[in-house]
């Protein structure tokens, strides 16, 4: 391919700015266009960020022939609809987390990807950070013995109740916005899919706070808390029979360096890893997969599995009972 891979962004969502910074570090891709349902907004956003083209509808962008791949950071409730439309228009899609509003939508997205032959992946930027490869290596080397439990948290204080994350209609809520990271991390560390889920929530228009627990078939137990109504904290801890790994910055490990703590008995070791921009690495992986016609590092089936766990957690919170993950 003679030119850099050209990205088209759907919407002027704030997360698009972080994604643009990541792509801006790339040598083999660039942001070519942004589309919004309001042309004026798209035009202003494009001008502000130095994007060559703006479109007043997503369909116009799809038909323009000016982009090669799509980044979809639309509200959660719109992920499936516009990802499917992009795929059917012959455009690969990197869809922002959470992949869809539920697992059924996610499965339709994957089905469309397979039918059209278009590349599809979920944008979970944190998992590309090299710190996690080192964490997993440390576990596999037996440094903490057999993994027993996983704990994670991701919370923030959202004071603006007009924000889309407080809208049930737009599939907002703490679990969808930030708890999905905890679910993803738990699954990755456990190395398999959970069989049961249980959850408790504080709810207004959406789940403002949710506490979840997962049981894995290999005996590992995971618990997490997520919130859009508390002071804000983040942490992850993986506990084993011989020690533990503590991660103080699990979701944004650091551009210049990553860090985690290894504890074994009374001994504590601080381990530094290479730094990275997760948005850059996820974009690079997707572009390379597109150019080389290979699967992305994490395929869309992983996104379906994550949504299935989220579905089970919501069902448990609503019924008060443990739910089998399907």
Protein Blocks (a to p, Z undefined) as FASTA:
>chain_A
ZZdcddddedjafklmmmmmmmmmpckbccfbdcdfblklmmmmmmmnopabdcfbfklm
mmnopafbdcdfbdfklmmmmmmmmmmnopacdddddfblbfklmmmmmmmmmmnopacd
dddfklmpmklmmmmmmmmnopnopafbdcdddddddfblkbfklpmklopajklmmmmm
mmmmmmmmnopacfbdcdddddfkbcfbdcdddddfkopacdddddfkbgbiaddddddf
kbccddfblmlnojkbccddddehjbccddddddddfklmmmmmmmmmmmnopacfbdfk
lmmmmmmmmmmmmmmmmnopacddZZ
